[in-house]
Amino acid sequence: VLFRSIHFIKCGNSDAILLEANGHFGLIDSSNPYQYIQNEVEHVQIDESIGEVNQWVSDPDKSVQAVINYLNYLQVDKLDFIIGTHAHSDHIGGIPALAYYFVDENTKYYYREYRKTREDTTNVDWANYKYYLAAVHSMQKKGAYLIDVTYQEIQFNFGDMNLELLNTDIDPDELNLGENQNSIVTLITFRDYKNIISSGYDCKR
């Protein structure tokens, strides 16, 4: 009997979306970093003196700690893949912590090449590039297989589900908007059922 499930893990103002198929697990996004997390592969150093904004969350239920707790509850040993939709800390900021516990050389990390958007030229510095690098470096250090989806048509099967990654191109006009509009979108197909999942918002497809 084939088993599949989609879990939406609410973490404050963001979600982490867990796909389950026959004892295997994949994750879309990771939620916020947690101020008091004990173990991370690579820590993000925020320099507030140059205007960077600290994105740590002090409430574990609104952070990656909630995701870790949920995965432990389900007795997840390893993630088959992680999709980092875009470079906001509430979506990929928890990846260094998740990599510490749930990533090995068999894990795949899907991400899109970082390009500066309008957000990088505003008065508020969310340190998007630092969180992007921390996620990529953490996966590298754990030996994961990194897949830059930029300009690629990516499809793969997960159990009896088919996953297709959309919005992988880089449109110069979209860079004038922001990270949310440039999120990777996941189209999940199972038989005649289709569902588009993105934990970002305002995606163009």
N, C-alpha and C positions, 0 to 999 in steps of 0.2 A: 504494500500500500504506500503510495507516494504521499508525502506530507509537505505542505508549503504554508508559510504564514508571513505576514508583514506586520511588524511591530512599530508603532509610533511612540517614541520615548520623548515625552515633553520635558524640556529643560529650560524653564524660564521663558525667554523670548524666542527660543529656537527649538528645533526638533532634531533628534537623531533617529534615523529610520533603519531598522534592522530587518533584513530579509533572511528567512529561514527556509531551508530546503533539505529534507532528509538528513538532518543532523549536521548540516553545514550552514555557515552563517556569513553574511556580508553586510556591510554597514555603509549607509549614505550619511556623511557628516558626523560630527563628534560632539557638538555643543561647546560651551565656553570652557576655557581653562579654569581651574579651581585654585584659589589662593593657597590652600593648605594641602594640596596634593603632595604626597611623599615621594612618588616615583615618576619621573619623566625621562625620556631618552634625551631630549634637548630642551633646555629651559629658554624662554624668551626674555631677554633683558630689555626692559622698557626704560628709556631715558626721558623722564619728564622735564628735565632741564632744557631740552631742545623742542619741547612741545608735544612729545608723544603721549598718548593717553593710555593709562593702565587699564587693561580689560579684564583683570582677574575678578572672579566672582567669589564672594565669601560665603554664599549659601550653597551647600553641597547638592541640594535638590534642584538647583538651577544651573548645574555645571556638569562637566564630564564625570564627576563622581557618581551622579545618578545613572549615567550610562554604564559605568563600571559595575555598579551595584546590580543593575538589571541583567547585564551579561553574566555576572556571577550567579544570580538567581536562576538563570536558565542553564547554568553549568557549561557555558561556552568556554572552550579551551583555546580556540584559535579562530581568527577571522580569515575567511578565504579571500576577501577583498575589502577595500575601503574606497569609496568615491568621495573626494573632496570637491564639493560643488563650486566653491569660490573662496576668496582669501579674506573673509571676515572672521574675527576671532571666535564669534559665537557659532561658527560652523566647522572650522578646522583647528581652533585653538586647543581642543582636547586631544588631538591626534598624538602628540608626544607621550601623553599618559597612556592612551590606549595601545600605542605601539609597544610600550614597556611590558604590558601584560598579554596582549593577544595577537602579536604579529611575529611571523618568522619568515624564513626564506621562501615559503610557499604562498605567502600573502601577496596579492597584487594591489597596487595603489594607482588609481586612476585620477588624474588631475589635468588641469589646463595650464599652459605656460602663462606666467604672470606678466601682465602688461599694465602699465600705469593707467589709471582712469581719472575721471574728474575728482574723485575723492582724494587723490594724492596731491592735489593742488589747492585744496581748501585750507581754511585756517585750523581745522581739526586734523591731527595726525593720528589715525587709527593703527598705525604700524602694520598695515596689511602685508607688506613685503616680508617683514620679520616673521609673521605667523606662517606665511607661505613657505619660507625657507625652513622654519622649524619643523613643519609637517614633512616636507620632502626629506630633510636630513635625518629625521627620526626613522622614517621608513627605510632609508638607505642603510643606516647603522644597524638595523635589525635584519638586513639582508633581503628585504622585500623586493619584488619585481616592480619597478616603476614604469608606468605607461602614461606618457604625455599624449593626451588625446587631441591636441591642437591640430585642426584641419583634417582630422581623421574620421572615418566612419567606423565606429566601434560597436560591435554586437557580440554578445556571448551568451551561452546558455548557463543557467544556474538551476540545477534540478530540471524540472520540466517547464521552467519559465525562461523566456528570452528577454534579455536586457539590451536596449539600444540607447547609447549615449548621444544626446542631441545638443545643439547649441555649442558645438566644439570649435567653430570658426571664430576668428577675431575680426569683428566689424569695426573699422575706425570710428564710425558714427556712434556705436554703442559705447566706446571708450569714453565718450563725452558724458555718459550717464553714470555708471558705477558698477560695483561688483555684483550687486543683486541682479542687474539686468544681464550680466555676463555669466550667470550661473550655468553649470552643466545640468542638463535635465535628463532624467532617466525614464524611458518608456518601457514599461513592463508588459509583456504579452504572454497570456496563458490561454491556449485554445482560442476562443473567440473573444476573450476578455482582454481589454487594454486599459492601462492606467498610467498616467503621467505623474511622476513623482519628482518634486524638487523641494528642498528645504530652504531654498532662496525664494524670492518673489519677484514679480514683474518681469519674468523671463519672456523673451521675445517669441518663443514658440510654445 
